[in-house]
Amino acid sequence: MAATADNTPSLTVSRLFRIAWFLLSPFPTRRVGPTRARLLRLVGADIGEGVTFGPGVRLIAPHRLVIGSRTRIARDATIDARAGVEIGPNTMIGFEAVVLSETHRFEDPDQPVRDQGMEGRPVRIGSNAWLGARVFVLPGRNVGNNAIVGASSVVTRDVDPNTIVAGNPAKLVRERDPGELTPAVDELPE
Ligand SMILES: CC(C)(COP(=O)(O)OP(=O)(O)OC[C@H]1O[C@@H](n2cnc3c(N)ncnc32)[C@H](O)[C@@H]1OP(=O)(O)O)[C@@H](O)C(=O)NCCC(=O)NCCS
């Protein structure tokens, strides 16, 4: 891959990736999910074995994406990885979920927000986590291992491992029972 020192792919590679991703976009996971993963590796993403992507998934800055093995990103999810997004193994990101790692700066009263630039805040989602449909994860937030985030929730604070949270803003519903937890959960990839 032709890339710069910080792993950013060349313009040509980026464009070819976007065209190929778009062409594969409508097809179901069982047909081209693994092909999408292979394509991502070509632009520098760190994608584990058995990772699948549903149709219509949108990715910004895929070269800054790290996903552990057997994780599933469901259809029409959006991941903005410009400041880096790490997702652990065996995790499920529900359909139409949105994971954001950049936000607009807005502190300067003398400039329109659109001219103030962006601030990156990396996001980490642990292993064996489950984000329900239409969950929003705001920039800089972490979701712990074994955590569950209810459908349509907005993650505005870090989510502790082994908990269930829900709502906008997402609040603790309950700790997960030890009996529900996977005994040996891999750590996030390096
Ligand atoms: C979060 C979830 C797993 C919790 O399941 P559960 O442990 O069976 O929880 P319960 O249904 O007993 O609800 C517990 C409480 O949380 C609330 N709650 C549950 N899910 C919620 C949600 N998504 N948003 C807001 N509140 C929610 C319930 O209203 C209830 O509150 P109460 O005690 O004040 O009445 C489930 O509700 C959920 O959102 N699943 C995701 C479904 C989904 O996205 N499917 C697509 C597959 S990708």
The ligand as an SDF file (V2000), in Angstrom:
LIG
                    3D

 48 50  0  0  0  0  0  0  0  0999 V2000
  -30.7370   -2.8080   26.9360 C   0  0  0  0  0  0  0  0  0  0  0  0
  -31.4860   -4.1450   26.8020 C   0  0  0  0  0  0  0  0  0  0  0  0
  -30.5330   -5.2370   26.3600 C   0  0  0  0  0  0  0  0  0  0  0  0
  -31.9920   -4.4090   28.2280 C   0  0  0  0  0  0  0  0  0  0  0  0
  -32.6630   -5.6070   28.2860 O   0  0  0  0  0  0  0  0  0  0  0  0
  -33.2220   -6.1560   29.7140 P   0  0  0  0  0  0  0  0  0  0  0  0
  -32.0630   -6.4470   30.6300 O   0  0  0  0  0  0  0  0  0  0  0  0
  -34.1480   -7.2550   29.3890 O   0  0  0  0  0  0  0  0  0  0  0  0
  -33.9340   -4.8770   30.3390 O   0  0  0  0  0  0  0  0  0  0  0  0
  -35.4850   -4.6010   30.6240 P   0  0  0  0  0  0  0  0  0  0  0  0
  -36.2920   -4.7400   29.3770 O   0  0  0  0  0  0  0  0  0  0  0  0
  -35.8510   -5.4150   31.8300 O   0  0  0  0  0  0  0  0  0  0  0  0
  -35.4540   -3.0540   31.0190 O   0  0  0  0  0  0  0  0  0  0  0  0
  -34.8280   -2.5960   32.2130 C   0  0  0  0  0  0  0  0  0  0  0  0
  -35.0610   -1.0920   32.3140 C   0  0  0  0  0  0  0  0  0  0  0  0
  -34.2850   -0.4320   31.2960 O   0  0  0  0  0  0  0  0  0  0  0  0
  -35.1330    0.3310   30.4330 C   0  0  0  0  0  0  0  0  0  0  0  0
  -34.6390    0.1530   29.0690 N   0  0  0  0  0  0  0  0  0  0  0  0
  -34.3690   -1.0110   28.4540 C   0  0  0  0  0  0  0  0  0  0  0  0
  -33.9140   -0.7930   27.2000 N   0  0  0  0  0  0  0  0  0  0  0  0
  -33.8960    0.5300   27.0490 C   0  0  0  0  0  0  0  0  0  0  0  0
  -33.5190    1.3690   25.9650 C   0  0  0  0  0  0  0  0  0  0  0  0
  -33.0520    0.8630   24.8250 N   0  0  0  0  0  0  0  0  0  0  0  0
  -33.6040    2.7200   26.1400 N   0  0  0  0  0  0  0  0  0  0  0  0
  -34.0660    3.2450   27.2990 C   0  0  0  0  0  0  0  0  0  0  0  0
  -34.4320    2.4930   28.3700 N   0  0  0  0  0  0  0  0  0  0  0  0
  -34.3630    1.1570   28.2340 C   0  0  0  0  0  0  0  0  0  0  0  0
  -36.5200   -0.2700   30.6210 C   0  0  0  0  0  0  0  0  0  0  0  0
  -37.5180    0.6930   30.3340 O   0  0  0  0  0  0  0  0  0  0  0  0
  -36.4870   -0.6520   32.0880 C   0  0  0  0  0  0  0  0  0  0  0  0
  -36.6720    0.4990   32.8630 O   0  0  0  0  0  0  0  0  0  0  0  0
  -37.6100    0.4460   34.2080 P   0  0  0  0  0  0  0  0  0  0  0  0
  -36.9140   -0.5470   35.1020 O   0  0  0  0  0  0  0  0  0  0  0  0
  -37.5560    1.8620   34.7010 O   0  0  0  0  0  0  0  0  0  0  0  0
  -38.9420   -0.0110   33.7450 O   0  0  0  0  0  0  0  0  0  0  0  0
  -32.6320   -4.0630   25.7480 C   0  0  0  0  0  0  0  0  0  0  0  0
  -33.7090   -3.3160   26.2580 O   0  0  0  0  0  0  0  0  0  0  0  0
  -32.1840   -3.4490   24.4290 C   0  0  0  0  0  0  0  0  0  0  0  0
  -32.1950   -2.2020   24.2190 O   0  0  0  0  0  0  0  0  0  0  0  0
  -31.7650   -4.3050   23.4910 N   0  0  0  0  0  0  0  0  0  0  0  0
  -31.2570   -3.8950   22.1960 C   0  0  0  0  0  0  0  0  0  0  0  0
  -32.1390   -4.4170   21.0600 C   0  0  0  0  0  0  0  0  0  0  0  0
  -31.5300   -4.1610   19.7210 C   0  0  0  0  0  0  0  0  0  0  0  0
  -30.9310   -3.1200   19.4810 O   0  0  0  0  0  0  0  0  0  0  0  0
  -31.6730   -5.0930   18.8110 N   0  0  0  0  0  0  0  0  0  0  0  0
  -31.0670   -5.0040   17.4840 C   0  0  0  0  0  0  0  0  0  0  0  0
  -29.9430   -5.9880   17.3820 C   0  0  0  0  0  0  0  0  0  0  0  0
  -28.4550   -5.2410   16.8220 S   0  0  0  0  0  0  0  0  0  0  0  0
  1  2  1  0
  2  3  1  0
  2  4  1  0
  2 36  1  0
  4  5  1  0
  5  6  1  0
  6  7  2  0
  6  8  1  0
  6  9  1  0
  9 10  1  0
 10 11  2  0
 10 12  1  0
 10 13  1  0
 13 14  1  0
 14 15  1  0
 15 16  1  0
 15 30  1  0
 16 17  1  0
 17 18  1  0
 17 28  1  0
 18 19  1  0
 18 27  1  0
 19 20  2  0
 20 21  1  0
 21 22  1  0
 21 27  2  0
 22 23  1  0
 22 24  2  0
 24 25  1  0
 25 26  2  0
 26 27  1  0
 28 29  1  0
 28 30  1  0
 30 31  1  0
 31 32  1  0
 32 33  2  0
 32 34  1  0
 32 35  1  0
 36 37  1  0
 36 38  1  0
 38 39  2  0
 38 40  1  0
 40 41  1  0
 41 42  1  0
 42 43  1  0
 43 44  2  0
 43 45  1  0
 45 46  1  0
 46 47  1  0
 47 48  1  0
M  END
$$$$
